[in-house]
């Protein structure tokens, strides 16, 4: 995979993980927030990120138990592009956007999203 694309993916994943870490911390401290996050995760995610999410994006929140742990494997962006070519989503990211890869699929957002959210995540 092209080195620049690896950097973009890494930066997007770090931003996403940091944002999700903050949601988890808040849910652990605030039972009402946790219940809202469990019952309507997409609305909470959109509100807390300040972004309008794509209509076809699904967000599922699963609470672990003492006897059950979940491991989420993100979508592999390399598997969606043929050797030497970038997918449309990857091209958009390189051209001024950012793609977030997850079990829910790939979503590309403008760099302005990353910049606005990165400032709030520090």
SEDODO-64302 format. One line per field, with one value per residue: residue number from 1; residue in one letter; y, x, z of N, C-alpha, C in turn. Coordinates in Angstrom, 1 decimal. Last residue first. Example, Ala and Ser with C-alpha at 12.3 -4.5 7.8 and 13.67 -1.06 7.14 Angstrom:
BEGIN
num: 2,1
residu: S,A
n_north: -2.2,-5.7
n_east: 12.8,13.2
n_up: 7.1,7.8
ca_north: -1.1,-4.5
ca_east: 13.7,12.3
ca_up: 7.1,7.8
c_north: 0.0,-3.3
c_east: 12.9,13.2
c_up: 7.9,7.8
This chain:
BEGIN
num: 122,121,120,119,118,117,116,115,114,113,112,111,110,109,108,107,106,105,104,103,102,101,100,99,98,97,96,95,94,93,92,91,90,89,88,87,86,85,84,83,82,81,80,79,78,77,76,75,74,73,72,71,70,69,68,67,66,65,64,63,62,61,60,59,58,57,56,55,54,53,52,51,50,49,48,47,46,45,44,43,42,41,40,39,38,37,36,35,34,33,32,31,30,29,28,27,26,25,24,23,22,21,20,19,18,17,16,15,14,13,12,11,10,9,8,7,6,5,4,3,2,1
residu: X,X,X,X,X,X,X,X,X,X,X,X,X,X,X,X,X,X,X,X,X,X,X,X,X,X,X,X,X,X,X,X,X,X,X,X,X,X,X,X,X,X,X,X,X,X,X,X,X,X,X,X,X,X,X,X,X,X,X,X,X,X,X,X,X,X,X,X,X,X,X,X,X,X,X,X,X,X,X,X,X,X,X,X,X,X,X,X,X,X,X,X,X,X,X,X,X,X,X,X,X,X,X,X,X,X,X,X,X,X,X,X,X,X,X,X,X,X,X,X,X,X
n_north: 16.8,16.8,19.2,18.9,16.8,17.9,19.7,18.0,16.1,17.8,18.8,16.7,15.0,11.4,8.2,5.0,1.6,-0.4,-1.3,-1.8,0.8,3.6,6.7,8.9,12.3,14.5,15.2,13.1,11.0,10.5,9.8,7.5,5.9,5.7,4.5,2.8,2.8,0.3,-1.5,-4.1,-2.9,-2.5,-3.8,-4.6,-2.3,-1.8,-4.0,-3.1,-4.1,-6.2,-6.1,-8.3,-8.5,-10.8,-12.0,-12.0,-9.4,-8.0,-5.1,-3.7,-2.3,-0.3,0.5,2.4,2.8,4.9,6.1,8.8,10.0,12.5,15.6,16.3,16.5,14.4,14.3,13.9,11.4,9.7,9.9,8.8,6.2,5.0,4.7,3.0,3.4,6.2,6.3,4.9,6.7,8.9,7.9,7.3,8.3,7.0,5.4,7.4,8.7,6.7,6.3,8.8,8.7,6.6,7.7,9.6,7.8,6.4,8.5,9.2,6.8,6.5,8.8,8.1,5.7,6.7,8.4,6.6,5.0,6.8,7.2,4.6,2.2,-1.2
n_east: -8.1,-10.5,-11.0,-9.2,-10.3,-12.6,-11.7,-10.0,-11.9,-13.5,-11.8,-11.4,-14.6,-14.8,-16.0,-16.2,-16.6,-18.2,-18.5,-16.1,-14.2,-12.4,-12.7,-10.8,-10.9,-9.8,-8.1,-7.2,-7.1,-9.8,-10.5,-9.0,-10.5,-12.9,-12.2,-9.0,-6.0,-3.8,-1.9,-4.2,-7.5,-9.1,-10.0,-8.0,-7.1,-8.8,-10.5,-12.6,-11.5,-12.8,-13.3,-14.0,-15.5,-16.1,-17.8,-18.0,-18.7,-19.6,-19.9,-22.4,-22.3,-23.7,-23.5,-24.5,-24.5,-25.0,-26.6,-26.5,-23.5,-23.9,-22.9,-21.1,-20.5,-20.0,-22.4,-24.3,-23.5,-23.6,-26.3,-27.4,-26.3,-27.3,-29.7,-29.2,-26.6,-26.7,-28.6,-27.3,-25.1,-26.4,-27.3,-24.8,-21.7,-19.3,-19.3,-19.8,-17.3,-15.7,-16.8,-16.3,-13.5,-13.1,-14.0,-11.9,-9.8,-10.5,-10.5,-7.8,-6.7,-7.8,-6.7,-3.9,-3.9,-4.7,-2.6,-0.4,-1.2,-1.0,1.8,2.7,0.5,0.8
n_up: 21.6,20.3,19.1,17.0,15.5,14.5,12.5,11.0,10.0,8.5,6.6,4.9,4.4,4.4,3.6,4.9,4.6,7.1,9.7,10.6,8.9,8.1,6.7,4.7,3.8,1.2,-0.8,-2.4,-0.7,-0.5,-3.1,-3.4,-1.7,-3.0,-5.4,-4.7,-6.6,-7.9,-7.3,-7.3,-6.5,-3.4,-1.2,0.4,1.6,3.7,5.5,8.2,11.5,13.8,17.2,19.6,22.8,25.4,28.2,30.9,31.7,28.5,26.4,24.4,21.3,18.9,15.5,12.9,9.4,6.7,4.9,5.4,7.0,9.6,10.3,13.3,15.9,17.5,19.0,17.0,15.9,18.1,18.7,16.4,16.5,18.9,20.7,22.9,23.8,24.2,26.2,28.2,28.6,29.6,32.0,33.3,33.0,33.0,30.7,28.8,28.8,27.8,25.2,24.0,24.1,22.3,20.0,19.6,19.3,17.0,15.0,15.1,14.2,11.7,10.4,10.5,9.0,6.5,5.9,5.9,3.7,1.7,1.6,0.8,-0.7,0.0
ca_north: 16.9,15.5,18.8,20.0,16.6,16.9,20.2,19.1,15.7,17.0,19.7,16.9,16.0,12.7,9.3,6.3,2.7,-0.1,-0.8,-3.0,0.1,2.2,6.0,7.7,11.2,14.0,16.2,14.4,11.6,10.8,11.0,8.6,6.2,6.3,5.8,2.8,3.1,1.3,-0.4,-3.8,-3.8,-1.9,-3.2,-5.6,-2.9,-1.0,-3.9,-3.4,-3.1,-6.2,-5.6,-7.8,-8.3,-9.6,-11.9,-13.3,-10.0,-8.5,-6.3,-3.7,-3.6,-0.3,-0.4,2.4,2.2,4.5,4.6,8.1,9.5,11.2,14.9,16.1,17.7,14.7,14.5,15.0,12.6,9.9,10.4,10.2,7.1,5.3,5.5,3.0,2.1,5.7,7.0,4.4,5.3,9.0,8.4,6.2,8.9,8.0,4.8,6.4,9.4,7.2,5.2,8.4,9.7,6.5,6.6,10.0,8.8,5.7,7.7,10.2,7.4,5.5,8.6,9.3,5.7,5.7,8.9,7.7,4.4,6.3,8.3,5.1,3.5,0.0
ca_east: -6.8,-10.1,-11.8,-9.0,-9.0,-12.7,-12.6,-9.5,-10.8,-14.1,-12.3,-10.4,-13.6,-15.3,-15.0,-16.9,-15.8,-17.8,-19.7,-16.9,-14.7,-12.7,-12.7,-11.7,-10.3,-10.7,-8.6,-7.5,-5.8,-9.0,-11.1,-8.7,-9.1,-12.9,-12.7,-10.5,-6.7,-4.9,-1.4,-2.8,-6.6,-8.4,-11.0,-8.7,-6.2,-8.9,-9.2,-12.5,-12.0,-11.8,-13.8,-12.9,-15.7,-15.3,-17.8,-17.7,-17.5,-20.0,-19.3,-21.7,-22.4,-23.0,-24.0,-23.6,-25.1,-24.1,-26.5,-27.7,-24.2,-23.4,-24.0,-21.2,-20.9,-19.0,-21.1,-24.4,-23.6,-22.3,-25.4,-27.8,-26.0,-25.9,-29.6,-30.5,-27.0,-25.7,-28.9,-28.5,-24.9,-25.6,-28.2,-25.8,-23.1,-19.5,-19.0,-20.8,-18.6,-15.5,-16.9,-17.7,-14.2,-12.6,-14.7,-13.3,-9.8,-10.4,-11.8,-8.9,-6.3,-8.1,-8.1,-4.4,-3.5,-5.5,-3.9,-0.5,-1.0,-2.3,0.9,3.0,1.3,0.0
ca_up: 22.3,20.9,20.3,17.9,16.2,15.5,13.6,11.7,10.9,9.6,7.6,5.9,4.1,4.9,3.3,4.7,4.4,5.8,9.0,10.3,10.1,7.7,8.0,4.8,4.7,2.2,0.1,-3.0,-1.1,0.7,-2.5,-4.2,-1.4,-1.7,-5.4,-4.9,-5.4,-8.1,-8.1,-7.1,-7.2,-4.5,-2.1,-0.3,0.6,2.5,5.0,6.8,10.5,12.8,15.9,18.9,21.4,24.9,26.7,30.2,32.3,29.8,26.8,25.7,22.0,20.2,16.6,14.0,10.6,7.8,4.8,5.7,5.8,9.1,9.7,11.9,15.3,16.6,19.7,17.9,15.1,17.4,19.7,16.7,15.3,18.7,19.5,22.2,23.4,23.3,25.0,27.7,28.2,28.3,31.0,33.0,33.0,34.0,32.0,29.0,29.2,29.1,26.2,24.2,24.8,23.7,20.6,19.7,20.3,18.2,15.4,15.4,15.5,12.7,10.5,11.2,10.4,7.2,6.0,6.9,5.1,2.0,1.9,2.2,-0.8,0.0
c_north: 17.1,15.7,17.6,19.7,17.7,16.7,19.2,19.6,16.8,16.6,19.0,17.9,16.2,13.8,10.6,7.4,4.0,1.1,-0.4,-2.6,-1.1,1.5,4.6,7.1,10.1,12.9,15.8,15.5,13.0,11.5,11.4,9.9,7.4,6.7,6.5,4.2,3.1,1.6,0.7,-2.6,-3.3,-3.0,-2.6,-5.1,-3.9,-1.6,-3.1,-3.1,-3.7,-5.2,-5.5,-7.4,-7.8,-9.6,-10.6,-13.2,-11.3,-9.1,-6.7,-5.0,-3.5,-1.6,-0.4,1.5,2.1,3.9,4.1,6.6,8.7,10.8,13.6,15.4,17.6,16.0,14.9,15.3,13.9,11.2,10.6,10.7,8.6,6.3,6.0,3.7,2.1,4.3,6.4,5.0,4.7,7.6,8.4,6.7,7.8,8.4,5.7,5.7,8.4,7.9,5.8,7.3,9.4,7.5,6.4,9.0,9.3,6.6,7.1,9.5,8.4,6.1,7.7,9.3,6.9,5.7,8.0,8.2,5.5,5.7,7.9,6.3,4.1,1.2
c_east: -7.0,-8.8,-11.3,-9.8,-8.8,-11.4,-12.6,-10.4,-10.2,-13.0,-12.9,-10.9,-12.6,-14.2,-15.7,-15.8,-16.6,-16.9,-19.4,-18.2,-15.6,-13.1,-13.1,-11.6,-11.3,-10.1,-9.6,-8.0,-6.0,-7.8,-10.3,-9.3,-8.6,-11.4,-12.6,-10.9,-8.2,-5.5,-2.5,-2.4,-5.1,-7.5,-10.4,-9.8,-7.0,-8.1,-9.3,-11.1,-11.8,-12.3,-12.7,-13.4,-14.4,-15.4,-17.1,-17.7,-17.1,-18.7,-19.8,-21.2,-21.7,-23.3,-23.1,-24.2,-24.0,-24.9,-25.5,-27.6,-25.4,-24.2,-23.5,-22.5,-21.0,-19.3,-20.0,-23.0,-23.5,-22.3,-24.0,-26.8,-26.3,-25.6,-28.2,-30.5,-28.3,-26.1,-28.0,-28.9,-26.1,-25.4,-27.6,-26.8,-24.0,-20.9,-19.3,-20.6,-19.7,-16.7,-16.7,-17.8,-15.6,-13.3,-14.3,-14.1,-11.2,-10.4,-11.6,-10.1,-7.4,-7.8,-8.5,-5.9,-4.0,-5.2,-4.8,-1.9,-1.1,-2.2,-0.5,2.1,1.5,0.9
c_up: 23.7,21.7,21.0,19.2,17.2,16.2,14.7,12.8,11.7,10.6,8.8,7.0,5.2,4.5,3.7,4.6,4.2,5.8,7.6,9.6,9.6,9.0,7.6,6.1,4.7,3.1,1.1,-2.1,-1.7,0.3,-1.3,-3.6,-2.2,-1.3,-4.1,-5.0,-5.7,-6.8,-8.3,-8.0,-7.1,-5.2,-3.3,-1.3,-0.2,1.3,3.7,6.3,9.1,11.7,14.9,17.5,20.8,23.4,26.3,28.7,31.6,30.4,28.2,26.0,23.3,20.9,17.8,15.1,11.7,8.9,5.8,5.7,6.2,7.8,9.1,11.5,13.8,15.9,18.8,18.5,15.9,16.6,19.0,17.7,15.7,17.6,19.1,20.8,22.6,22.8,23.9,26.4,27.6,27.7,29.6,31.9,32.4,34.1,33.2,30.4,29.6,29.6,27.6,25.3,25.0,24.6,22.0,20.4,20.6,19.4,16.7,15.8,16.0,14.1,11.6,11.4,11.1,8.7,6.8,7.0,6.1,3.4,2.4,2.6,0.6,0.0
